Amino acid sequence: MSTTDLEQRIARLEAIEAIKQLKARYCEICDDDHNPERIASVFAPDGIWEGAGFGKAQGHDAIRELFRGFQKLISFSQHNVMNPQIQVDGDRATGSWYFLGPFTFRKHNENKWLVLRYDDDYVRIDGEWKYQHLRATLRTESPR
């Protein structure tokens, strides 16, 4: 194995780990009352958040506004993600994750389990990975 091959393999592993940390930061922000002031930090300036049944927003201001709406809708969430599959291609990457989490919705103080699939596009900007397009697809929900 050449030094160049080893460097490329290490760079790929470092990118995958950075993307895992990005997803962890995203989940922590969501569980911080869907913090609209912090959410833009994980998205590219023209990034997109899209979730069937939850809305779609492009750009930092629109994503912040969407998350302000989530604050009015959701009083508790615990984002648990698993089974990442991440493919890196230079300064771009894609990933898919499964999500299982308890939620409490403000209306009627309703408790639900949500099961989602995240399909994400990432971009590296100035050495830092960001979401270019986050897609959350609801797979099922049930009372808890």
Secondary structure, 3 states (H helix, E strand, C coil): CCHHHHHHHHHHHHHHHHHHHHHHHHHHHHHCCCCHHHHHHHEEEEEEEEECCCEEEECHHHHHHHHHHHHHHEEEECCCEEEEEEEEECCEEEEEEEEEEEEEECHHHEEEEEEEEEEEEEEEECCEEEEEEEEEEEEEEEEC
